[in-house]
């Protein structure tokens, strides 16, 4: 062994002292590449992407999020109890967020996480209702 620590054993998960990060030194000093996108940006872009739908005999270009909401509302109006439950839950979540915004209350990270989780559950339930889920047994 080389160096001044003769009792330190180099091996798997134990790099030589000379190769270890110094205290306060980052393993990724330059960080993420400029211009690269985070997960939230990709999700937002995917939901904002435009699709063409037929509504009332007219073709419209709307976001995927709006198309999913329209589809869920149509199923709820047709009497689907699961779609109705999801629609009511989404309305409650959006109304509480709107009320908080109007009152000037800043959302915490946990509140934003719960709101995103609600949207995920709703979209996931929508996919299951369409029968396009691969987890069917």
C-alpha positions, -999 to +999 in steps of 0.1 A: +000+000+000+012+035-007+005+067+012+004+075+048-027+054+058-014+019+060-046+006+077-069+017+048-077-011+025-083-002-012-109-023-030-145-024-042-163+007-030-131+020-013-111+041-038-076+052-031-076+084-009-060+103-038-091+096-060-117+105-034-136+138-035-122+164-011-146+178+015-169+204-001-160+192-036-189+182-059-189+151-080-205+170-108-189+205-106-202+218-138-238+206-132-263+198-159-255+210-195-269+244-203-301+241-223-309+205-212-344+200-199-356+186-166-384+161-161-410+187-153-403+205-186-407+173-206-440+165-189-453+200-195-443+199-231-459+165-236-492+177-221-491+210-241-485+192-274-514+198-298-537+171-311-566+174-335-600+163-323-636+163-337-660+181-314-695+190-325-687+181-361-658+205-361-621+198-361-602+216-333-565+217-324-562+214-285-536+204-260-533+167-250-542+177-215-574+195-226-583+165-248-579+142-219-601+164-197-628+166-224-627+128-228-630+124-190-659+149-188-677+131-216-674+098-198-686+114-166-716+129-184-724+096-199-728+081-164-695+064-159-692+064-120-654+062-120-650+090-144-675+111-124-655+104-092-622+114-109-638+145-124-652+157-090-617+150-074-600+170-101-625+199-097-619+200-060-582+200-064-582+228-090-607+249-070-585+247-039-554+256-059-573+286-075-585+297-041-550+296-027-537+316-057-565+342-052-556+345-015-520+350-024-509+318-006-476+304-018-478+267-025-453+244-007-434+217-025-456+191-008-488+208-020-475+209-056-465+173-053-500+163-041-515+182-070-493+165-095-500+132-079-537+138-083-533+146-120-512+115-125-538+093-108-565+108-129-547+103-162-537+068-151-573+060-143-583+074-176-559+051-195-573+021-176-608+031-185-598+032-222-585-003-219-550+007-230-533-005-198-509-034-202-513-046-166-545-066-173-544-101-161 
